[in-house]
């Protein structure tokens, strides 16, 4: 697999994650940890089902302890912190803080062996960040003196570092097969279920549409997306993927508008230009130097 192909596969994860908000709304009022447990279980089962066509793929689960720690940290700890942030702080503000992770991925990539952070990567990342801030700035109305909200924002801030750390560290475990993500999803489902039973009241879907939304979440944004992201992080251009991740809140907002859950505005149009332009600048190496392999 070429770096370009791996990067394109990684970009599909960004598209799937952009559907997360709309799909989550469609699931009804299921508690966060319960929803995580159900969807990650579906993601794990989908991965296991694919092993039927690839005998021996289950051997990917035989990994050192540090690989399991990084995998579970990335999937479970990130979602636990993000769900806590959404519980304590207003969603828009929590999302704004959490979407520091694309910028962190671009910057952290310079710490990897053989990687180099060029000026156009930084410029692209900063333009993407500016677009994201503009996209969500209209909802910044929290009161700083409210401790629960500050704790929620702190959780969102830590979550950004957790996901960026997981994504960049995946590159260091390049030899680990992507099939190992099946195990990470299974453990995440188990941990989420334990937390659900400890702190939440079970709420089952009320309609067929809600059940279908849960299955779609498990197969896509909370399933295939993690496998695609793993491939992109390990074999693609990690800096391009980090900058392109700023498209997630933009696309998510667009899907919410199409579904009738949000209204279009000038901020969204300007943010689109900043985010698309930032991603194009950061991807300069891949777009204009087709024959140059990624480091």
N, C-alpha and C positions, 0 to 999 in steps of 0.2 A: 504494500500500500504506500503510495506517495504522500509526502507531507501535504500537498494540495488537496488530495482526496480526503485525508484525515481531517483537515481543517473544514472542508465542506460538510463532512459528517458531524463535526462538532457544532457547526452553525445550525444544524437541524434541531439541536437541543434548545438553542435560544428561541427558535420558532415554537417549539412545543411548550416551553416555559411561559411564553407570552399568552398561551391559552389557559394558564392556571387559574387566573382570577375569574374568568367567565365560567369555567367548569366548576370551580369551587362554589360559586353562587348557585349554580344549578343543582348542587347536592343538598340544598336545604340548610337545616340548622344542626348538622352533626357536629359534635364537639371536636376540637382540633386534633387531640391525640387519638381519638377514635378514628377520625378520618385518615390520619397518617398511618395508623395500624392497618386499616383496611386496604388503603391504596398501595402501601409498600408490600403488603402480602400479595396483592394481585401482580405487582411488578416482579416480585420474586418468582411467583408461579409461572408467569409468562416466560421468564428466563429459563426456568427449569424445563418448560415444555419445549423450548428450542433445542435442548440437549438431546431430544429424541432423534434428531437428525444429525447429531454430531457425537457419536460414541466417544466416551473418554473426556468430554468437556468438563465433567464434574471434578476432575483432578485439579482444576483451577482453584478449588477451595483449599487446597493444601498450601497454605502460605504462612510465612513467619508471623509471629505475634504482632510485630510493628506494622505489617501491612493491614492486618485486621483492625488495629487501633486507629490507623489513619482513615481507613474506609468507613468504619462506624462513626468516627468523629465527624467526618464530612457529611454523612447523611443524617444521622440521628441528632448529634449535638447542634448542628446548624438549624435543623427544623425545630428542635426543642426551644432554642433561643428565639427563633423568629416567631414561633407561636406565642411565646411569653411576651414578646414585644407587642404583638397585635392585641394581646389581652390587656396590657397595661397602658399602652400609648395609642393615640389616634392612628389608624392604619396608614394614612398618607404620610405622616411624619415618620413613622417607623419604616415605611418603604423607602423614603428619601435617604435616611441614614443607612439602611441596609444595602442600598445600591451603591455604596462605596466599594463593594467587592470587585466590580470590573476594573476600576482604577487600580486597586491593590494587586490584582492579578498581573496587570501590565507592568507595574513597578516591581513586584516580587520576582517576576521572570528574569530580571537582570541578575539575580542571585544564583541562578542555575548554571551549572557547568556548560560552557560553550555558548551561552546566550549573551546577547548584547542589547542594551536598551538604547535605541537611537532617538534623536530629537523628534522625529516624526511620530514615533510611538507615544511619546509624552504629550505632544501637541494634540494628537488624535484622542487620547484618553481624557485630556482636560476639556476638549470641546464636547466630548460625550458627557462628561460630568456636568458641564454647564447646561447642556440640553436637558439632562435629567432633573437638575435643580429647578430650571425654568418650568418643566413639565409639572412638577409637584408643588411649586412655591405658592400657588394660590390657596393651598390648604394649610399653610403654616400659621396656626392660630392657638397653639397650646400655651399654657402658662408655665413658665420655667420653675416657679416655686412649688409646683405640685410634684411631690416626691414620686408617687407611682408612675407618672409619665416619664420622669427622668430615669427611673429604673428600667422602664420599657425601652426608652431610647438607648440606654446603655446596653441592654440585651441585643438590640438591633445592631449596634456598633460592633459588639464582640462577634455577633453572628457573621458580619461582613468579613472579619479577619479569619474566622473559622473556615468559611467557604473558600476564600482566596487561598488560605493555607493548604486546604485539602486539594484544591485544583492544581496548585503549583507543585505540591509534594507528589502528586500522582505522576508527574514527569520523572521524579527520582525512582519511581517503581515501574519504569517503562517496560520491564521484562514481565511484569505480572499480567496475565491474560485478563481481558475485559470480562470474561465469564465470572471472575471473582466477585464482580459487582452484585451478582445474584445472591451471594452469601451476605454481603453488606446490607442489601435490601431486606433479607430475611431477618437478620439480627435487629435492624431498625424497626421492622414491623413488630417484633417481639417486645422490644424496649418501649415502643409507643403504646402497645397494648397494656403493658404493666403500668405505665404512667396513667393511662386512661382509667383503668380499674381503680387506681389509687386516688385520683383527684376529680374525675368526671362522672357524670350520669349518662348512661348509654341512651342514645337516641337513634332509632332505626329509620331509614328512608321511608317516606310515606307514599311515593309514587314510583312507577316504572321508570319515568324520566330521571329521577334522582338516582336510582340504581344504575342506570346506563351512564350517568355522569360520573359516578364513582368508578365504574369499570374503565371508562375512557381516561380518567385521571391515572388510574393504576397502570394502564397500558402505555400511556403517552408521557405526560409531564412528570409523573412519579414512577416511571418505568423505563421505557426506551430512551428517554432523554438522558438518564444517567449513564447508560451504556454508550450513547453517542458522545456525550461529554468526556467520558473516560478515553475514548479513542482520540478525540480531538486534543485533549490535554497531553496524551502520551506520544502521539505521532504527528500532530499538526503544529501550526504556528500559534503558540500560546499567547503571544502579544496581540495578534489579530483577533483571536477569540475573546481576549479580555476586553479590548476596545469595542468589538462588535456586540458584546453583551449589553451595552447601553441601549440597544434596540429593544430589549425585553420590556421595560416599562412603557416605551412608546407604542410597541405593537399591542401590549396588553390594554393600554388605554384605547387604542383604535378598535379592538374587538369589543370592549365595553361600550363604546359609542355605537357600534353596529348593532349590539344587542339591546340598546336602549337604556343602559345603566349609567351613561355619562354623556355630556354635551360637548360638541366640538368648540374650539376656541382659537384665538390667534396664538396663544402660548403654545398650543400643541403644534401648530404649523411651523413656528420658529424653532421649537425643540426638534422637530423632524429634520430641519435643515442642519442644525448643529450636530445631531446624533449621526445622521447619514454622512455628513461631511467629515466628522471625526473618525468614523469607521473607515471611510475611504482613504483618509490620510494614513491611519495606522496600518492599513492593509496595502500600502504602496508597494512593498516588496513583492507581495503575491500578485498584485494586479499588473504591474508594469515590468516585472522581471520573471516572466513565466518559466524560464529555464533554470532559475536559481533555486536550489533546494533549501528548505528551512533548516536552520541549525538545531 
